[in-house]
Amino acid sequence: MVRRGHWSRSLKAARLRVRRQIARSGYAEILGWTRELVLGLALAFAATTAIAQPFYVPSGSMEPTLAIGDELVATKYAYGYSHVSVRGGVLPDFKGRLFGSLPKRGDVVVFYPTNHPDETWVKRVIGLPGDRIQMREGRLLINGRELPLEPDGSGRVETESGAYITVPKFVETLPNGRKHAIFKWTWNGPYDNTRVYVVPKGELFMMGDDRDNSLDSRVARADGGIGFVPMDNVVGRADLVLGSYDFLNADSMRNWLALFRFARLFKAIR
């Protein structure tokens, strides 16, 4: 009797231990799944907010570097973080940049213009704080020095109507030796002869690569341009074109596939 009761009690205890183990195992499995889900969501949030973010190019002011319909990726850690780095109330409204550093001349940068705080724009950094910038007879001068400009044939500019126009193309060399392509339609346009712009502390001078089709720092905010761009308004550095689609000419389903610009897939931005 005692022996049988002992085995009966042992069997019940073993069953109870198994049930507890199963319960703990199920709980651990649920906990592990939840942890993986939270971690995945956190990584996705970081990838699209704190690390990098995709942006869409709707205009041609940066042609030939960026085309209308490009989808680009901007890395946010390149210049540190400001209150505009992560929108939606995630970061408090503060001045300055965490882990901040200045862009280099020639960087292509995504930013929020002061007079268009709900829009993201993309331009090339031409002037840093303290620089003196001027256009003279269509040529760019930085700190009194006219930049070298080499003819590079011609290229096609896409207009806002979807039409293409062939215009002269040049390669411009910045003082730090960086080269980039520009389009130059004319040499006597409204912004081909300007005053000397002295870039204030904490701000940048931006220009588009399609020089005669860009509202940039040459144009005052009151006239529809952007003036100087505060560093606090910079989102990140445009590094890569993910893909591109010529949506302006997508007038029917018959030609939609041909409008994908496969040659621009994963194209580095320089």
N, C-alpha and C positions, 0 to 999 in steps of 0.2 A: 504493500500500500504506500508506504513512504517512498519507495523507489519509483513506483509508477507516478505518484504525485510530483516527485522531483522532476522526472522527465517531462511531465505535462506542463509544469511551470516553466521548465527550460524551453520547451517548444513554443509556448506562448510568448516568452521573452524574446526568443529569436525572431518570431513573426513580427513582433512590435518593432524590434531593431531594424528589420528589413523595410517595414513601412516607413519608419522615420528616415532611413537612408534614401528610399525612393522619393520621399517628400523633399529631403534636403537636395537630392540630385535634381529634381524638377525645379526647385527654387533657384538652385545654382545655374541651371540651364536658362531659365527666364532672366535671371540677373545678368548672365553673360551676354544674352541676346540684346537686352536693353542697353548694356554698356557699349556693345558694338554699334548699336543704332545711334546712341548719343554721340559716340566718338566719330562715326561717319558723318553725322549732321554737323558736328563741330568742324571737322576737316573741310566739308563742303562750304560751310560758312566762311572759314578762314581763306579758302582758295578763291572765293569770289568777292571777298571784302578786304581782308587784311593783307593778303599776298598779291593777288592779281584780280583783274576784272575785265570782261570783254566790253567793247564799245563799238558802235556802228557809225560809219562815216556817210553822212547824207549829202555832202557838198564837195566841190572840186577845188577848194582853195589850197589843198596840199598836193595836187597833181604836179609832177608825175610820181611823187613818193607814195601817196595814197590815192586810191581811185574811189569814185563814188560807188557805194555799195560794199566797200571793204568792211570786214569784221576784224577788229584788232584787239590785241591783249595789252593792257597797261599794267606794268609791275608797280605796286604801291610802295614797296619797301625801298625803292631806289633812292628816294629823297626823304625818307622818314614819313611821319604821319601827322596830319593836321585835323582840324574839326571836319573837313570835307572828305577825308579819306574813307570813312564809313558813314553813309547817310542813314536816316531813319531813326535818329535818336539813340543810336548805339553808343556813340562817343559824346561826351559833353562838349559844349561850345567853349573852346579855349583858344588863346592866341599862341602863335608860334608853332613849331614842329617838334615832335618827339623823335629822337635819333635823326635829326634833320641834317641835310647836306644840300649844297647848291647843285643844280644841273650843270652840265658842261655845255659850252657853245656847240650847237649842232644837234643837241638832243631833241627828239620829237616828243612833245609833252601834252598830256590831257589835263585840262583845268576847267574851272568854273569862272567865266568872266564876271567881273564885279557888277556890270550892268545887265547881266543875264544869269542870275544866280541859280536858276533851275535848268540850265543847259550846260552840257559838256562840250567844249571845243577842243580842237587839236591843232597845234602850230609848232613851228620849230623855234627853239631858243636861239636868238641872235645876240642879245645884249644881257650882260650880267650887271649887278649893282656897281655903279661908278663908271660904266662904259658910256662913251659918246657915240651915238648912232646917227647917221645921216644918209639920205639918198641924194645923189647928184647926177643929173642927166641919166637916170636909170641905173646907176652903179651904186653899190652898197659900200659905205665907208664905216669902219669901226675904229674909234680913237684916232681919227684923221687919216687912216690908211685905207686906200681903195683896195677892195678884195680882188684877187685874180679871178678872171672869168674866161673860161675856155669854151668855144663853140663845140657843140656835140650833136650836130645834125638837127633833126626836128622830131616832134612827137605829137600824138593826138590828144587833144583836150576834149573831155566830154562836158558839154554844157548842161544846164539844168533842164533843158528840153529833151535831152538824150541824143542830140546831134553831136557829131565829132568835127573838130576843127584842127587843122595841122598848123602848129606854131613852132617858132625856133626854140631849141633846147640848149642849155648851157650847163657847165659844171662849175660851181662856185667853191672856192677854198677859203675856209675860215682861218683866223689867226692861229688856232691850235693845230692846223694841218688837216682838219677833217673836211672831206669833200662831199658835196651833195648836188643832185641835179635840180635845176629850176627851169620853169618856162618863162619866157620874156616876150610879150606880144609887141611892145612898143617902147620907145625910149623917152617919150615926152608925155607920159600919162599924168593924171592928177597927183600921184604920189611918187613921181620920179625925181622931183626936186623938193626937198623938205628942209625944215630947220634942223638944228642939231638937238637930238633928244638925249638928255643926261638921265641915265637910269637911276632912280632913287634906291636907297638902301632897302633891302628886303623885297625888291620887285624885279621883274624880268621884262625884257623887250622881246616880243614874239613876232614872227613873220610867217606868211604862207609861202610855199615853194612855187605856186602859180602867182607870181609877183603882181600881175596886173588884174588879178581876180581874187583878191584877199582883203577882207576887212580885218586888219590886225593892229599892232601897236603904233603903226604910222598914222592911224585914224583915231581921232579923239572919240571918247565915249559919246559925247553929245552929237557926233556926226555918224553914229552907228558902228564905230569901231570898238576896240577894247582898251585902248590906252596901255599903260603899264599893267602888268599882271602881278598881284601880290603872291609871294611864295606860299602864303597860307591857303591860296586858292588852287594850288597844284594837287592833282589827284595822283599822278604817276607818270612813268616813262613808257611811251608806246614802243614796244619791242618786236612785235610779231603780228603779221596778218594771218589770221586763221583761215580765211576764205573770202571770196568775193563774188557778188552777183550783180549783173547789170540790170537792176530792176526798172530803170527808166525806159528801157526798150522792151519790157515784158508785156507786150500788147495782146498776146494770145498764148494758148497752151501749146501751140505748134513749135514755138521757138524757145520755150522756157529752159530746156536743157542746154541749148547752145549758149545761153547767156551766163552760165557758170564760168568764171575765169579760173580754170584749173591751174594755170601757170602761176597764180598768186597764192596757192595753197601753201601755208606755213612759210611765207616769205618774210625774211628778216627786214626790219625797218631801219634804214640808215640815213 
